[in-house]
């Protein structure tokens, strides 16, 4: 097993259990405790964990970016529900943008029953996910690969996006704040989303409930520019009123 793979597995365990113990990880991965300590050192330097006596605890800071392969395993049930709702809003024959979020990967899976879609994306994971679909037009934006994110970003990516005008853009974000709006932890992700939103007739923001009332480093857009917000549970009355004031429709799973 590569060191990167082991660290990602440690990070997944941290996400689930909030803390890990060096001796337990040593046995689990059949490596020395010193190797595990080096792994935890690396995670701490990346801001993903905080070392403690005999182990480490997870860094709960929302501004920290987890690796793509870790993020895609978070709140899977919620992402599946959001993806089903979002897919129901897409018509056969639509031209759509999908961003490089883990949520958009679940949307791509849910869209596979549709016919004749054109999907333009800067996500390597989505390109792979849709590689076996027939009858669709799959377009990559190209651009510079962002290490650890499976995303194409940069001026070439945005130039490619601006060369299209699509029926719908489906995107997610790092945080959603009443005053600041749609936010991202890194500016290149924000500018890419802005380009997609500007080149789409309908805008669908798909975010889980943990993103509400959070802030991040870069402003990625104005909520009033969004047509529909799809989320995994019913938002607070404060947010529902805010959506209504802005003319944004909010969709979430029915309570059973």
C-alpha positions in Angstrom: 0.0 0.0 0.0 1.3 3.5 -0.9 1.8 6.0 1.9 -0.8 8.3 0.3 -3.4 5.5 0.2 -2.7 4.7 3.9 -3.0 8.4 4.9 -6.3 8.7 3.1 -7.6 5.6 4.9 -6.4 7.1 8.2 -8.3 10.3 7.3 -11.4 8.3 6.5 -11.2 6.7 10.0 -10.7 10.1 11.6 -13.8 11.4 9.8 -15.8 8.5 11.2 -14.4 8.2 14.7 -13.0 11.7 15.3 -9.7 10.3 16.7 -7.2 7.5 16.0 -4.6 5.7 18.1 -1.1 5.0 16.8 -0.9 1.4 18.2 -4.2 0.5 16.6 -3.3 1.9 13.2 0.1 0.2 13.3 -1.6 -3.2 13.7 -4.3 -2.3 11.2 -1.9 -1.5 8.4 0.9 -3.8 9.5 3.5 -1.1 9.7 5.6 0.3 12.5 4.3 2.9 14.9 7.0 5.2 13.7 5.6 5.0 10.2 2.1 5.9 11.5 3.6 8.8 13.4 5.1 10.1 10.2 1.7 9.7 8.5 0.1 11.7 11.4 2.8 14.4 11.1 2.0 14.7 7.4 -1.7 15.0 8.1 -1.1 17.6 10.8 1.1 19.7 8.5 -1.7 19.6 5.9 -4.1 20.9 8.6 -6.2 17.8 8.4 -5.6 16.5 11.9 -4.1 17.5 15.3 -1.7 15.1 17.0 -2.5 14.1 20.5 -0.9 11.8 23.0 -0.7 8.4 21.4 -2.7 9.4 18.3 -4.5 12.2 16.6 -7.9 13.9 16.4 -9.7 15.3 13.4 -9.5 19.0 12.5 -13.2 20.0 12.3 -12.4 23.4 10.6 -14.8 23.7 7.7 -12.2 25.7 5.7 -9.9 22.7 5.5 -10.1 20.9 2.1 -10.1 17.1 2.4 -8.8 15.0 -0.4 -11.4 14.2 -3.1 -11.4 10.5 -2.4 -12.2 11.2 1.3 -14.9 13.8 0.6 -16.7 11.5 -1.8 -17.3 9.0 1.0 -18.9 11.6 3.2 -22.7 11.8 3.6 -23.2 9.3 0.8 -27.0 8.8 1.6 -27.6 12.5 1.5 -25.7 13.0 -1.7 -27.7 10.2 -3.3 -31.0 11.8 -2.3 -29.9 15.2 -3.6 -28.7 13.6 -6.8 -32.1 11.9 -7.4 -33.9 15.2 -6.9 -31.5 17.0 -9.2 -31.8 14.3 -11.9 -35.5 14.7 -11.9 -35.1 18.3 -13.0 -33.0 17.4 -16.0 -34.8 16.8 -19.3 -33.6 14.4 -22.0 -31.6 16.2 -24.6 -30.4 18.8 -22.1 -27.0 20.4 -22.3 -25.5 20.7 -18.8 -22.4 21.8 -16.9 -21.3 19.6 -14.0 -18.6 21.0 -11.7 -15.8 19.1 -10.1 -17.5 18.6 -6.8 -18.1 15.1 -5.2 -21.8 15.9 -5.1 -21.8 16.3 -8.9 -20.3 12.8 -9.3 -23.4 11.5 -7.6 -25.6 13.6 -9.9 -23.8 12.1 -12.9 -24.5 8.6 -11.6 -28.2 9.5 -11.2 -28.4 11.0 -14.7 -27.4 7.8 -16.5 -31.0 6.8 -17.2 -31.5 9.9 -19.3 -31.1 10.0 -23.1 -29.1 12.3 -25.4 -27.5 14.5 -22.7 -24.6 16.7 -23.4 -22.4 17.0 -20.4 -19.5 19.5 -20.1 -17.3 19.1 -17.0 -14.0 20.0 -15.5 -14.1 16.8 -13.3 -11.9 13.8 -14.2 -14.0 11.6 -11.9 -17.2 12.5 -13.8 -15.5 11.8 -17.2 -14.5 8.4 -15.9 -18.0 7.8 -14.4 -19.7 8.6 -17.7 -17.1 6.8 -20.0 -19.4 3.8 -20.5 -22.6 5.8 -21.3 -23.7 5.6 -25.0 -25.6 8.2 -26.9 -24.3 11.1 -24.9 -22.0 13.9 -25.8 -19.3 14.1 -23.1 -17.0 17.2 -23.3 -14.0 17.9 -21.1 -13.1 21.5 -20.5 -9.4 20.7 -20.3 -7.1 22.9 -18.3 -4.5 22.4 -15.6 -5.0 19.4 -13.3 -5.3 20.4 -9.7 -3.4 17.8 -7.6 -5.5 15.9 -5.2 -8.8 17.2 -6.5 -9.3 15.4 -9.9 -10.3 18.8 -11.3 -9.2 20.9 -14.3 -8.8 24.6 -13.4 -7.3 27.8 -14.7 -7.7 30.2 -17.6 -8.0 27.6 -20.3 -10.7 25.8 -18.3 -12.7 29.0 -18.0 -12.1 30.0 -21.6 -13.6 26.6 -22.6 -16.6 27.0 -20.4 -17.3 30.5 -21.8 -17.4 29.1 -25.3 -20.7 27.2 -24.5 -24.2 28.2 -23.4 -26.1 25.4 -21.7 -29.6 24.6 -20.5 -28.5 24.0 -16.9 -25.5 24.2 -14.6 -25.3 21.8 -11.6 -22.7 22.8 -9.0 -21.9 22.6 -5.4 -19.9 24.8 -3.0 -17.8 24.8 0.1 -20.0 27.1 2.2 -23.3 29.2 2.0 -23.6 32.4 4.0 -26.6 34.8 4.2 -24.4 37.8 3.5 -21.5 36.5 1.5 -23.5 34.0 -0.6 -21.8 31.1 -2.4 -18.2 30.5 -1.2 -15.2 28.3 -2.0 -12.1 27.6 0.0 -9.9 28.3 -3.1 -10.3 31.0 -5.6 -9.8 28.9 -8.8 -12.8 26.8 -7.9 -14.9 29.9 -7.4 -13.9 31.5 -10.7 -14.7 28.3 -12.5 -18.2 28.1 -11.0 -18.8 31.7 -11.8 -17.9 31.0 -15.5 -20.4 28.1 -15.5 -23.2 30.1 -13.9 -22.7 32.9 -16.4 -23.0 30.5 -19.3 -26.2 28.6 -18.2 -29.9 29.4 -18.6 -30.9 27.6 -15.3 -28.7 27.4 -12.2 -28.9 24.5 -9.7 -26.9 24.7 -6.5 -26.7 21.3 -4.8 -25.4 21.4 -1.3 -25.9 19.3 1.9 -27.1 20.8 5.1 -23.6 21.1 6.7 -22.7 23.9 4.2 -25.4 26.3 5.5 -24.3 29.1 7.8 -20.6 28.5 6.9 -18.0 30.8 5.3 -14.9 30.1 3.2 -12.1 32.1 1.7 -13.4 33.0 -1.8 -16.8 34.4 -2.9 -17.9 32.2 -5.7 -21.3 33.8 -6.6 -24.4 35.5 -5.5 -27.3 33.3 -4.3 -29.8 35.5 -6.1 -28.4 34.2 -9.4 -29.4 30.7 -8.5 -32.8 29.3 -9.6 -32.9 26.1 -7.5 -31.2 25.0 -4.3 -31.3 21.2 -3.7 -30.3 20.0 -0.2 -30.5 16.8 1.8 -32.8 17.9 4.7 -35.4 20.7 5.1 -33.5 24.0 5.9 -34.3 26.2 8.8 -37.2 28.7 8.5 -34.6 31.4 8.4 -33.1 30.0 5.2 -36.4 29.1 3.6 -37.5 32.7 4.1 -34.2 33.9 2.6 -34.7 31.7 -0.4 -38.2 33.0 -0.9 -37.1 36.6 -0.6 -34.5 36.0 -3.3 -36.9 34.1 -5.6 -34.9 30.8 -5.2 -36.8 27.6 -5.2 -35.6 25.1 -2.5 -36.0 21.3 -2.9 -35.3 18.6 -0.4 -36.4 15.0 0.3 -40.0 14.6 1.5 -40.3 13.8 5.2 -41.6 10.3 5.8 
